Amino acid sequence: MTESTARAQRCLNCGQEYPLYPPILFGCPACETEDFKAPLEIVYDYPSSTDWMPDAALPGLTRYAPILPPLVADVSMGEGGTALVPFLGEIPGVSAEVYIKDESRNPTWSHKDRLNLCVTSTALAVDAPGIVTASSGNHGAACAAYAARAGLPAIVFTTPRPPAVASFMQAYGQKIVAVPEPHMRWTLLEQVIDKLGYHPASNFTTPPTNHPFGSEGYKTIAYEIYLQLDKRAPEAVFIPVGYAELLFGVYKGFKELQLFGLIDTIPFIIGCEPAVGAPLKKATEDNVRVAHVDVQPSDAYAIAVPVNSYRGVVAVQGSEGNAVGVTEAAMHDAQAALGKQGIWSEISSAIALAAVHQASELGIGQRGPLVVVTTSSGFKDIHVGQNEIPLIDGSWEELEALLKQ
């Protein structure tokens, strides 16, 4: 295990602390009620200096070992160190620089690799016989890959997926199992935990609590952005949000940078949700810990969820940020805009760029810079493969006619 300053788990709601191991996966027992379960985070005896910090945002999360949970270095596949790409297009009402933090450049092409290094290392630390998760695609592939690298079996519960996504999750030699309805995944996941003793890499509670070690891996995105912006903080970070592990992790990373005296203020953290549901937006507007909503179908299926996580509320309120709903049309426009910049982003990722169009309404975008976190590549979208490439007879005349269309 890497050397870490992690010392305990702490409830995000009541502040109760627990030993670092075993991970508390069902929410804080001290403040649980019939309708609320509080997630936990990891607390540290932080280093007294920043001598440990890398000089550049290069791949490999073990570079940040002192402020992460204990990691198994051999499990790392060089995750992180993803590019920060200037967005060259114009966005009405925004005069600041805009950058794309492109997480599709991770080993399994999504941000989930950062989380799964932490969770897989934790599974090894507690001698778990295997890992289990519920996923629509990205998380399942990352879980399968990191478990395989660690020599652990994994079970991934999903719903019927497009062929490319199914093959993606199956590529790592693990058990990928589909069920008709999303809620069935959690029921089976909990049974695997109870009957086989497997370690969960994803959420299975309502409201979501998630793995307390997982979000810690996402802190490194904040450190990388700081380094990539020549050691300065952005004005705001726009982040796709489902159960808010990524949102919270990025917020906590900037909070630590402030603690170390490296930045003066934490960027506004903007959670970006499909407008067909948007429970975090409702929770923050209603000033409640958890909100339940009815969700309509969305092409951003990976983040269209019926209930928010309290982690998201903590991140938005702690950064004085916001949560916004984004229409389907705006997401597709943003995906096309990213494509014209050379970035093929999943629709659930493009939502973050679409939300930047609301920046002026939020009172941000003049000072900058603004950072958009895109989480994964576009090949996992449900409409991939539906548009056929035009077929011509090989003649110049047909080519010329096609080019004029």
N, C-alpha and C positions, 0 to 999 in steps of 0.2 A: 504494500500500500504506500501511496505517496504521503509525504509529511503534510499534515493539515492542522489548522488551528481550531477546527470544529470541536465544540465541547458538549452541545446539548441540542434537543429539539424544544421549540417554544410555540405556544399557541398564538396565532395572529389576533385572536379575539380577547382572551382573558389574560394572556401573558404567562400562564402556567408553564413551567419548564419540566422536561423529562430527560432521562439519559439519552445519549446519542443513539444507542442501539438498545432494543430492536426498533425499527421505524414504526411509528404510530400511523396506521393506514386508514383507520375508520373515523378520523377526526378526534378532537380533544375531548377526553372523557370528563374533564372538570367542568366544562360549560355546555355540554351537549343538552339539547332540549328535543322535544318531539319533532319540531320542524326546522332545527338548525344544527349543523355539525360544522365546527370550525377547523380550517386547515392549519397545519403547522409549518414552521420554517426551521432552518438550522441556524444556530447562533455560534459565535466564534470568540475566542480570545485573540483578537486581530493582531497581526504583527505591529511592532512599534514604529516601523518605518516602511517605506515602499521600495526598499532595495530589491525585493523579490520580483517586482513588476517587469514584464518584458519591455524592451525598447520599441518593438514593432509588433503589429497584429499578425503574427504568423500562425500556421495551423498547429493544433495540438493543445488540448485543454489542460494538460499537465503543466503547462507554463504558468498556470494560475493556481497551482496546487495549494498554496498556503491559505487561500480564501475559498476553497471548495471542500466538500466532504472528501474523506479518503478515497482515492482512486486506485484502480489496478492499472498500472501504466501500460502493460502489454495489451490491454483491451482497446486502448485508444487506436483510432485509425486516422489520426490527423484531422479530426473534426475542428471546426472553427477556422479562424483566419480568413473568413470569406470577404469578398471584395466589397468596397464601398464605391459605387459608381455614380458619377454626376448625372443627374437627369437633365437632358438638354432641351426638353420641351418647355412650353410656356403654360403656366397655370393662372387663370384669372384671379386677381386679388393677391397674388403671392409674388413679392419681389425678391425674397430671400433665395439663397442657394438651396437646392433640393438634391438629396443623395438617396440612392437605392442601396440598402444593405442586402445583398443577394445571397440568401441562405440556401439557394438551390445548389450551391457549389460544395456542399458537405458530402461526405462519403456515400450516403444513400439519398442525396439530393434534397434534403430538407433539414430544417432546424432541429428536428427531433433527435438527431444524432447527439447533440449536446446533452440532452436530458438522459438518453439511454446509456451514455458512458457512466453517468452518475448512478443511475438505478441499477445497472448491471454490476457495477463495482460493489454496491450495497448488497445485492443478492449474494455475491461471492463472500462478502464479509460476514453474513449471517448463515452461511452454509446452506442456502436454499437449494433444493434439488432441481429447480427449473424456474422459468419466468413465464408469466401469462399476461396477456393484454387484450383490450378491445380497441378496435381501430377501424377507420374508414380507408386507410391506406398508408400515409406517411409514417405514422407511429408504429404500425404493424411491421413495416419493412425494416425500420430502424431497430425495433426490438428484436426481430428475427436475426438481423445481421450481427448485432452486438452480443446477443446470447450465443450465437454460433461461434463467434470469435473467442468467447470466454469458455467454450466447451460445455455450455449448458443447453438442455432442450428448452424449447419455447412453444407455447400454444398461442395462436393469434385468432381471436374471434372477430368476425367481420360480417357484413351483409353482402349479398351478391355484388360483385365488382366488375367494371369493364375489363376485358381481357388483358390489357396492358398492366393494369393495377394488380390483377390477380397474379400474373406472372412475376411481377415485381416482388410481391410478398412471398411467393413460393420459391424464389431464387436461392434462398439461404438454407434450404434443407430442413425447415421446421414445419410444424403442424399448423396449417392454415385452414380454419373451419368457418364456413358461412352459415348464418341463421337468417330466417325470413325478416325478423324485426329487430331494430337496434337494441331495444330494452332486453332482449333475450341474451345478448352478449354479456351483460353485467350479471345476470342470474347464473349463467354457466361459469363466468370468471370467478365468482364468489365460491361456487362449488369446487372448482379446481383448487382454490386456496385452501378450503376446508378439508378436502379429501386427499389431495396430493401434496399439500404444503408448498405449492409454487409461490413465487414472489411476484406481486402485481406491479406492472410497469405503468398502468393507466388507472383512471378513476373507476369506481364502481359504487359510489355512494351518492345519495341525493339529500341535500345539495352537494355539489362536488367538493371533495377535500384533496384528492390527488396525493401523490407520493411526496412526502416532505423533502426528500433529497433531490427530486427531479428538477424543480425550478432553479436550483442553485447553478446548474450548468448554463442556464440562459443569462446569468449575470455577466458571463464573459463577452456577450454581445455588446454590453455597455462599455466594458473596458476597451474592446476593439474599436468601437466608434470613437471613443475618446482619443485613442492613439492615432487613428486614421484621420481625424480632424486636427492633427497637429496639437494634441493635448488641450483640446477645448471641448466644451459640452455643446450640443445642439440646443436650439430653442425648444424644439419639440420632437418627439418620436412617435410616428404613426404605426400601429401594430395590429395585425389581425387578431381577433380574440374569439375563442370558444369558451374553454374553461379557465383561461387567463393564466396558465402556467408561464407562458412566454412573457406576457404583459408584466406579471409580477416579478419575474426574474430580471428583466431589463431594468425595471424600476429599482429593484434592490441593488443591482450593480452600480447604478448612478448614485444611489444613496450611500453606498460604500465609498465611491470616489469622493463624495462630499465629506464623508467622515475622515478620510485620509488627507483632507485639505487640498485636493487636486482640482476641484471645481467649486465654484461659489454657490451655484443653485442647481437643483435637480431639474432636468428638462420636463416640460409638460408631457405626460404620457397620455396618448390618445388611443383609446380602444376602438377598433373598427369592426362593426358587426353588420350582418345582413339585415336590412330594414324589415324583412318579413318576420323577425322575431325580436332581436336586440334586448335580451334580458338585463345585460349590464347597464345599458342606457337607462332602462326603466328603474333599476335599483338605485343608480346614482341620482336620477331625477326625483325619485320618491324618498330618497335618503333612508333606504332600508338596506340590510345586509344582503338579502337574497330576494330576487324577484322571479316569478314563474310567468311564462308567456306562452301563447299559442304560436306555433311556428308553421309557416307556410313553406311549400317546396322552394328550394333555392339551388342555383347552380353551384353556390359556395357551400355545398352539403357538409363539408368537413367542419364548418364552424357555425352552422345554423342549429343552435341548441335551445332547449326550452327553459333552462334555468342557468343563472350565472353562478360563478364561484365567488366567495368572499375575497379571495386573493385579488380579483379585479377591482373590487371596491377599494381595498387598501391601496393599490397602486394608483388609481385615478385620484382618490382624495389626497393621498400623501404627496403627490406631485402637483396638486392643484390643476390636474388635467381634465379630461372629459371622455365620454363615450358617445360615439355617433353611429347612427344607422345609415347604411348605404344601399341604394337601389340596385336591382339587377342590371339595369341599363348602364348605370354609372360604373359598375364593376367591369362590364364587358368593354366599355369605352377605355377604361384604364388598362385593361389587358392588351387591347390593340395599341395603345400609346406606348406601352412597355415593349411590345413587339417591334415597333418602329425604332426603338432605341437599342435593339439587339438582345432583349431579355424576354424569354418565353416563360411567363409566370402563370402558375395555377390561378384560377379565378379567386380562390380563397386567399391568395396572396395579393392579387391586384387590388383587392378591396382597400388596402392601406393607401395606395396612390390615389384611388378614387376619393378617399376621405380628405385628402389634402385640398380638394376643391372647396371644402367647407372651412378651410383655415381662417379666411377673413371673417367669417361669421363667429369664429371662436376667439377672435382678437389676436391671432398669431399669424406669422408669415412675413412680417416686415423686417424683423431683426435677423432671424435665422442663425445658423442653417437649420433646415428641416431634414429629418431622416425618415425614410420609409423602409420598413422591414418587410421584404418579400420572402415568404417562408419556403417555397418549393417550386418545382418546375411544372410546366403546363401539361405534360403528357398524362397526368392523372385525372384531368377533367373528364366529366361524363360524356362530353360531345366529341372527344378526340376520335379522329378517324372517319367522321361523318361527311366531311367535305372532300370529295374526290378530286384528284389532280386532273385538269383538262387533258384529254387525249386528242391529238391531231394526227393527220395521215402522213406527216413527215414532210409536207410541202411548204415552201416559202409562203405561198398564198394563205394557207390556213394559219401559219404562225403570224403573219402580218395582220390578219383579221382578228386574231386573238389579242395581239398587243394593242389594238385600237379600242378594245372593249373597256 
